[in-house]
């Protein structure tokens, strides 16, 4: 069983349509779509934007479907100078940049209970996603990049914000769900990966108009990569 979580319908709807023996199961007001992609058993959910929504969905998925691996897939903002719109980012690890207990002597981003800042994604599946992503962008103007993905409950829209996150954690992209999904998975001893396609960049003008323009296109690319991974 592999679980797929996206924050918005555009990030999962295209994948759900390709699943056979599809069954909708509603738990805690969350729609889980269970079925098969080829010979692979899958469960797919749209969690809604933000860390709490993502964590609720991941924990509910784990307790009820017992996935061996959860992949958080969708779009993200680019915060590194060499990451551009439509580039594919595969997380080597995730960090929650807005977790801040530095006032009591902790390092920025330290996750309580786990006692580390960076949560590592499962290496074997990261390698597989990287191989597929490199092939996906072959012959295009895009690239596949491996690096730290930063999560926080904020849509980062300015260079100042994005550059600080990049400096503090060496992160190349930011979003609002992956770090909390990673935290839930670590607590439950479930492997996780994060795959994102860049929909906007702090170096590409106003992030919000860019996101609105490119989010659907970026989401389609992430879905294609997930489809290939599942097969």
N, C-alpha and C positions, 0 to 999 in steps of 0.2 A: 504494500500500500504506500502510495506517495501522495502527500498533501500539497496542494497549490493554494497560496493565499495572495490575492491582489486587493488593493485598497478601493479601487473604483471599478464599476461595471466594464468600462472600456478595456481594463487590464485582464479580465477573465472571461467575458462573454464569448469571445471568438473561440476560446479553448473549450468551453462547455459545449458548444455546438458540435464539436468533433467527437464527443464522448459517446460510446455505445452503452446500451442497457442503463440508460440514464435514469436516476431516481433522485427526487428532491426530498431532503429531510430537513425540517426546521427545528432548531434547538436554540433556546435563548434568543429567539427572534432572528437568528442567523440562518440563512439558506445554505445548506451544504448539498453539493451536487456530486452524487456518487455513481461510479460506473467504471468503464474500461476504455483505455486508450491502447488499442492493439491488445496485447496480452497483459498489460500493466493495469492493475487496479488503482484507481485514483479517487480522490475526493477534493473538490474545488470549492472555495468560498470567497466571497467579496466581503471584506471585513469592515469597510468604511475607513475614512482617513483618521490617522492619529494613533498614538502608542497604546492607549487603553483599548480602543476598538480592536487593534491588531492582537493584543495580548489575550483578550477575551476569546477571540476567534481561535487563536492557536491553542489555548488550553482546552477549549471545548472540543476542538478537532482531535486533539491527542486523547482525551478521556473517552470519546465516543467512537473513534475510528482507528485509533492506535497506528498511525502512520509510522513507517520506518524512517522516512525523510520528509521534511517540509521545505518547500521552496517558496520564498517570497519573491514574486515577479511583478514587474510593472515599469514605471517611469521614475526618473529622478532628475534633480538639478545638478549641473556640473559646477564644481567649485575649484577644480585644478585648472591651470592655464592650458594644459595640453588635452583637456577633455571637452569635446564639442557635441553639439546637437546631433542625435542619431548614433553616437558612439555607444557601444555596449560595455557596460561595467559589470564585472563579476566580483563579488566581495570576497576578499581573502579573510576579512574579519569585519565585525560591526562594532560601533561604539555609539553610546547615547551622549551626545555633546551637551545636553541640557541637564544631565544629572550632576549636581554640583553640591558636594559637601566639603568643599575646600576650607570652609570656615572652621571646621573641626580637625583639620590637618590631613584630610584625604586628598589623593590626586583627583583632578578633574575627570569626571566620567566614571568614577568607580561605581560598580554595580553592587549594591548591598546584598549580602547573602552569598554572592559568588566571589566577591572580593578581587575582582580584576576589572580592568578598563576595557580591554579588547576581547570580544568573544569570537573565537575562530570558527569559520565555516568548515564543513567536513571536506577534507582535502581531496579524496578520490572523486567526489562528485563535482567539486570545484574544477578539477582538471578536465572532466568530461564537458562541463559547461563551457570552459575556455576553448576547447577544441572545436566545439560546435559553433561558438560565437566567432572565432577566427574564420571559419569557413563561411559563415553567414555574411560577413562583411567583405569577403574576398572580391576584389574587382570593383569595390565601391569607394567613396571618399571617406568612409567611416573606419573606425578601428575598434578592436576589442581590448579592454584594459582591465587588469587585475589590480585591486587595491582596497583600501579601507573605505567602507560606506558609513556615513554618519547619520544618525537618526535623532530627531527632536520634534517636539510639538510646535513647529513653526515653519511657515513657508518662507524660506530664505530668499530674499528678493534684492539684496544689495551686495555690492562687492565687499564692503566692509564686513558684513556678517559672514559671508562665505569665506573670505580670506582668513578670518579669525579661526573658523572651524578647520580649515585646511592647515593652518599653522599649528594649532593646538594638538591635532590628532594625525596629521599627514593624510587626511581624508581627501578623496578625489571626487566624491559625489555625496549629496545629502538628500534625505527623504524623511518620511514620518512614521515608518512602520518596522523596518527590518531589525533594528536593534532590540525592540521589545519582543518581537517574535523569536529572535535569537536567545533572549533571556529566558523565555518560557521553555524553549527547547532544551537549553542547558539544564534547567531545573528538572526536566523530565527525562534526561538522557536520550533525547531524540536528535538525530542529525539534522542540520539545517544548512541551507544555502540561500544567497540573495543574488538575484539577477535583475539588473536595471538597464533600461535604455534611456539615454539623456534626452529630455524634452525641452530643457531650457538651461541657460548658463548665465552666471553672474557677469560673464565677459561679453555677452551677446545682446546688450541693451536691456530693456525692461523684461524681467523674468516672467511676469504674469501674462502679458500678451504672447510671449514666445511659447509658454506652456499651453495656452489655449490653441495655438496654431499647430503645434507639433506633437501634442500628447497622444492623439489617436494613431498617428504614424509610428511613433516610438513604441506604443503598446503593441501594435501589430508585429513589430520586429521581435519583441520579447516573447510573444505568443508563439511565433514560428520556432524560436530557439527551444522553448519548453516542449513543443510538439516533437521536435527531433530528439530531444533528450529522453522523452518518455518512450519513444519507439526504439 
